Amino acid sequence: MTLLAPLARTAPLGFAAALATSTAACGADDSLGTGTLEVVVTGEDAAKTGFPFEEDGERIALADDWTIVFSQVLLSIGELEVTGSGGDTAVASTDRWIVDLHAGDPSLGRYGGLPARRWEQLGFVIPRAATGARLGDAVSTAAGEQMIAAGATHLLTGTATRGSTSVGFELVLVNPTRSSSCTNGADGKQGVVIANGGAAEVEITIHLDHLFWDSLGSEEARLRFDAWAGADALGDADGRVTTDELALQPLSDLKGADGTSPLGVVYDSGSVPLAAQHLGAFVGASASSMAHLNGDGLCTISAL
């Protein structure tokens, strides 16, 4: 299998596990009281129910009329850090997890006794899955072993349907990144706020629509699947698109769903560097920007 690279089940993910591997509020002033922080990760309704879905009154759908339903959305994630601008630390966790966002919004830990204030820096990594990762409650041992064997950061399976045509897909990405200096989508400011006596919840939001973009770094990107279906037709045409098959679609000569007709759509990478000039590399590069904080909060993303 060609993997895209553009640039032992444990206890439930919870309070005890988080405290066991984190450093809380080293050197911080707790004179304003303390509070609690819980961090969850979500793929939104896209991961749970697929495309199209409604978000804030807007219908998010594919421009070429395919509908998509995921059967699993596996993600490797961890090493949560929450620090202040002066270098003091609220959370420094070494834990890594493999979670399934199709099954729900798993918690990456609940951290208590944190000084009440704004903590300006929040970051995390999306690493290659490796031995020692915690498995979320919805992740089978077999699925975890598959992720680890591939050293994958993401493994997504599902089905796309248009009319009477259905095409399955299995996308395995090896795309390790570090997200840092995240802006909070809830208030547009850096980091997170812990209130005295309060329990704050922040959300690492994974935007799965990026996988189907036809343009990188543009507000005009549309979601499409025809090129994916064409990749299967160019491959073994078994009704299931694989990572290897996406690499059969050159960006300079994309084919439509039948594998022969010109797609008639340009996939624009803009200034984003690609590992290769094919659809697989384009999808991998787009996937590297999927992680946000509290909805649309942007992070600084660097390759690991």
C-alpha positions as CSV (number, residue, x, y, z in Angstrom):
1,M,0.0,0.0,0.0
2,T,1.3,3.5,-0.8
3,L,0.6,5.8,2.1
4,L,0.0,9.5,1.6
5,A,2.7,11.7,3.2
6,P,2.5,15.4,2.1
7,L,4.7,17.3,4.0
8,A,-3.7,-2.9,24.5
9,R,-6.9,-1.3,25.2
10,T,-6.6,0.8,28.4
11,A,-9.0,2.4,30.8
12,P,-11.6,4.9,29.4
13,L,-10.2,8.3,28.5
14,G,-10.9,10.3,31.5
15,F,-9.9,12.2,34.6
16,A,-7.6,9.6,36.2
17,A,-5.8,8.8,33.0
18,A,-5.3,12.4,32.2
19,L,-3.9,13.3,35.6
20,A,-1.5,10.4,35.5
21,T,0.4,11.8,32.6
22,S,0.0,15.6,32.8
23,T,1.6,18.4,34.6
24,A,-0.9,20.9,36.0
25,A,-0.2,24.6,36.4
26,C,3.5,24.6,37.1
27,G,4.6,27.9,38.4
28,A,1.2,29.6,37.8
29,D,-0.5,32.1,40.1
30,D,-3.7,30.5,41.5
31,S,-4.8,33.6,43.5
32,L,-7.9,33.9,41.3
33,G,-9.1,30.4,42.1
34,T,-9.1,27.2,40.1
35,G,-11.3,25.5,37.6
36,T,-11.5,22.4,35.3
37,L,-10.8,21.8,31.7
38,E,-12.1,19.0,29.6
39,V,-10.9,18.4,26.0
40,V,-13.0,16.6,23.5
41,V,-12.4,15.8,19.8
42,T,-15.2,15.8,17.2
43,G,-15.7,15.2,13.5
44,E,-19.0,17.0,13.8
45,D,-22.1,15.7,12.0
46,A,-20.1,14.9,9.0
47,A,-18.3,12.1,10.8
48,K,-21.5,10.8,12.4
49,T,-24.1,11.1,9.7
50,G,-22.1,12.1,6.6
51,F,-22.7,14.5,3.8
52,P,-24.9,16.5,3.3
53,F,-25.5,17.8,6.7
54,E,-26.8,21.1,8.2
55,E,-24.4,23.5,10.1
56,D,-25.7,26.8,11.4
57,G,-28.5,26.8,8.9
58,E,-26.2,26.0,6.0
59,R,-26.4,22.8,4.0
60,I,-22.9,21.3,3.5
61,A,-23.1,19.1,0.4
62,L,-21.0,17.8,-2.5
63,A,-21.2,19.9,-5.7
64,D,-21.4,16.7,-7.9
65,D,-24.4,15.4,-6.0
66,W,-22.8,12.4,-4.2
67,T,-23.8,11.6,-0.7
68,I,-21.3,10.2,1.7
69,V,-21.7,8.1,4.9
70,F,-18.7,7.1,7.0
71,S,-18.4,3.7,8.7
72,Q,-15.3,4.7,10.7
73,V,-13.2,7.8,11.1
74,L,-10.1,6.7,13.0
75,L,-7.7,9.4,14.2
76,S,-4.4,9.3,16.0
77,I,-4.1,12.3,18.4
78,G,-2.4,13.4,21.6
79,E,0.3,15.2,23.5
80,L,-2.0,18.0,24.6
81,E,-0.3,21.1,25.9
82,V,-1.9,24.1,27.5
83,T,0.5,26.9,28.6
84,G,0.6,30.6,29.3
85,S,2.4,33.3,27.3
86,G,5.0,33.5,30.1
87,G,5.9,29.8,29.8
88,D,3.9,28.5,32.8
89,T,2.1,25.2,32.2
90,A,-1.5,24.1,32.9
91,V,-1.4,20.8,31.0
92,A,1.5,18.8,29.5
93,S,0.2,15.4,28.6
94,T,2.3,12.7,26.9
95,D,-0.7,10.5,26.2
96,R,-1.6,9.5,22.6
97,W,-4.9,8.0,21.6
98,I,-6.6,6.3,18.6
99,V,-10.3,7.4,18.5
100,D,-13.2,6.9,16.2
101,L,-15.1,10.1,15.5
102,H,-17.9,8.3,13.6
103,A,-18.9,6.8,17.0
104,G,-19.1,10.1,18.9
105,D,-17.0,12.9,20.5
106,P,-14.4,11.2,22.8
107,S,-12.8,13.0,25.7
108,L,-9.1,13.4,25.7
109,G,-9.0,14.1,29.4
110,R,-10.5,16.2,32.2
111,Y,-7.9,18.3,34.1
112,G,-8.8,19.7,37.5
113,G,-7.2,22.3,39.8
114,L,-6.1,24.6,37.0
115,P,-5.6,28.3,37.9
116,A,-8.4,30.4,36.7
117,R,-7.2,32.7,33.8
118,R,-6.7,32.7,30.1
119,W,-4.1,30.2,29.0
120,E,-2.8,31.6,25.7
121,Q,-1.2,28.6,24.1
122,L,-3.0,25.3,23.2
123,G,-1.5,22.7,21.0
124,F,-1.5,19.0,20.2
125,V,-0.1,16.5,17.7
126,I,-1.6,14.2,15.2
127,P,1.1,11.5,15.2
128,R,1.7,8.2,13.4
129,A,-0.2,5.6,15.4
130,A,2.2,3.6,17.5
131,T,2.3,0.9,20.2
132,G,1.2,2.4,23.5
133,A,-1.6,4.5,22.2
134,R,-4.8,4.4,24.2
135,L,-7.8,3.0,22.3
136,G,-11.1,5.0,22.6
137,D,-14.0,3.0,23.8
138,A,-15.4,2.6,20.2
139,V,-12.1,1.4,18.7
140,S,-11.7,-2.3,18.3
141,T,-8.3,-3.9,19.0
142,A,-8.2,-5.0,15.3
143,A,-8.8,-1.4,14.1
144,G,-6.1,-0.1,16.5
145,E,-3.6,-2.7,15.2
146,Q,-4.4,-1.8,11.6
147,M,-3.6,1.9,12.4
148,I,-0.4,1.0,14.2
149,A,0.7,-1.5,11.5
150,A,0.4,1.3,8.9
151,G,1.8,4.0,11.1
152,A,-1.3,5.9,10.0
153,T,-2.6,9.2,11.3
154,H,-6.1,8.8,9.8
155,L,-8.0,5.8,8.6
156,L,-11.5,6.5,7.1
157,T,-13.9,4.1,5.5
158,G,-17.3,4.7,4.1
159,T,-19.6,4.7,1.0
160,A,-20.4,7.4,-1.5
161,T,-23.8,7.1,-3.4
162,R,-25.3,9.0,-6.3
163,G,-28.5,7.6,-7.8
164,S,-28.1,3.9,-8.1
165,T,-24.3,4.0,-8.0
166,S,-22.4,3.3,-4.8
167,V,-18.6,3.5,-4.3
168,G,-16.9,2.5,-1.1
169,F,-13.6,4.0,0.0
170,E,-10.8,3.3,2.4
171,L,-8.4,6.2,2.9
172,V,-5.2,5.6,4.9
173,L,-3.2,8.7,5.6
174,V,0.3,9.0,7.0
175,N,0.3,12.7,7.6
176,P,1.9,13.6,11.1
177,T,1.5,17.2,12.1
178,R,1.8,19.4,15.1
179,S,-0.9,22.1,15.8
180,S,0.2,25.0,18.0
181,S,-0.9,28.5,19.0
182,C,-4.5,27.7,18.3
183,T,-7.0,30.5,18.1
184,N,-10.3,29.8,20.0
185,G,-13.2,29.7,17.5
186,A,-15.6,30.6,20.4
187,D,-14.1,34.1,21.0
188,G,-11.4,34.6,18.3
189,K,-8.6,34.9,20.9
190,Q,-5.6,32.7,21.6
191,G,-6.0,29.7,23.8
192,V,-8.6,28.8,26.4
193,V,-10.2,30.4,29.5
194,I,-10.5,28.6,32.8
195,A,-13.1,30.2,35.1
196,N,-12.9,30.1,38.9
197,G,-15.0,27.2,40.0
198,G,-16.1,26.5,36.5
199,A,-15.7,23.5,34.1
200,A,-14.6,24.6,30.6
201,E,-14.9,22.3,27.7
202,V,-12.9,22.9,24.5
203,E,-13.3,21.0,21.3
204,I,-10.7,20.0,18.8
205,T,-12.8,20.1,15.7
206,I,-11.8,17.9,12.7
207,H,-13.3,19.3,9.4
208,L,-13.8,16.3,7.2
209,D,-15.0,18.5,4.3
210,H,-11.3,19.2,3.6
211,L,-10.9,15.7,2.2
212,F,-13.2,16.5,-0.7
213,W,-12.1,20.1,-1.5
214,D,-11.2,21.0,-5.1
215,S,-9.1,23.9,-4.0
216,L,-6.6,24.5,-1.2
217,G,-6.4,27.7,0.7
218,S,-9.5,29.2,-0.9
219,E,-12.9,30.2,0.4
220,E,-14.2,29.1,-3.0
221,A,-13.4,25.4,-2.6
222,R,-16.2,23.0,-3.5
223,L,-16.7,19.4,-2.3
224,R,-16.5,16.7,-5.0
225,F,-16.3,12.9,-5.3
226,D,-16.3,12.3,-9.0
227,A,-12.4,12.3,-9.1
228,W,-12.4,9.7,-6.3
229,A,-14.8,7.5,-8.2
230,G,-12.7,7.9,-11.3
231,A,-9.6,6.7,-9.4
232,D,-11.3,3.4,-8.7
233,A,-12.3,3.1,-12.3
234,L,-8.6,3.7,-13.2
235,G,-7.6,1.0,-10.7
236,D,-9.2,-2.3,-10.3
237,A,-12.8,-1.0,-10.6
238,D,-14.0,-3.1,-7.8
239,G,-16.3,-0.5,-6.4
240,R,-14.0,0.6,-3.6
241,V,-11.5,3.5,-3.8
242,T,-8.2,3.0,-2.0
243,T,-5.3,5.2,-1.2
244,D,-3.2,3.7,-3.9
245,E,-5.9,4.4,-6.5
246,L,-6.1,8.1,-5.7
247,A,-2.5,8.3,-6.9
248,L,-3.6,7.1,-10.3
249,Q,-5.4,10.4,-10.9
250,P,-2.9,13.0,-12.3
251,L,-4.0,16.5,-11.5
252,S,-3.1,17.5,-15.1
253,D,-5.6,15.0,-16.6
254,L,-8.3,14.1,-14.0
255,K,-10.9,11.7,-15.2
256,G,-14.6,11.6,-14.2
257,A,-16.4,8.8,-12.4
258,D,-16.2,6.5,-15.4
259,G,-12.5,6.7,-15.5
260,T,-12.3,7.8,-19.1
261,S,-14.2,11.1,-19.6
262,P,-12.3,14.3,-18.7
263,L,-13.5,15.5,-15.3
264,G,-13.8,19.1,-16.5
265,V,-12.8,20.5,-13.1
266,V,-9.4,21.9,-12.1
267,Y,-8.1,20.9,-8.6
268,D,-6.1,24.0,-7.6
269,S,-3.4,23.6,-5.0
270,G,-2.5,27.3,-5.0
271,S,0.7,28.0,-3.1
272,V,0.4,24.7,-1.1
273,P,3.4,22.4,-1.9
274,L,2.4,18.8,-2.9
275,A,4.5,15.7,-2.6
276,A,3.4,14.7,-6.1
277,Q,1.0,16.0,-8.8
278,H,-1.8,13.5,-8.3
279,L,-5.1,13.4,-6.4
280,G,-3.7,11.4,-3.5
281,A,-1.1,14.0,-2.7
282,F,-3.7,16.7,-3.0
283,V,-6.1,15.0,-0.6
284,G,-3.2,14.4,1.8
285,A,-2.2,18.0,1.8
286,S,-5.8,19.1,2.3
287,A,-6.2,16.7,5.2
288,S,-3.2,18.3,7.0
289,S,-5.4,21.4,7.8
290,M,-8.5,19.6,9.1
291,A,-7.8,20.2,12.8
292,H,-9.3,23.4,14.4
293,L,-10.1,24.6,17.9
294,N,-13.8,25.1,18.9
295,G,-15.2,25.0,15.4
296,D,-13.3,27.4,13.1
297,G,-10.3,28.4,15.3
298,L,-7.1,28.2,13.3
299,C,-3.9,26.6,14.5
300,T,-0.3,26.9,13.3
301,I,0.4,23.5,11.6
302,S,3.8,22.1,11.1
303,A,4.9,18.7,9.7
304,L,6.3,16.2,12.3
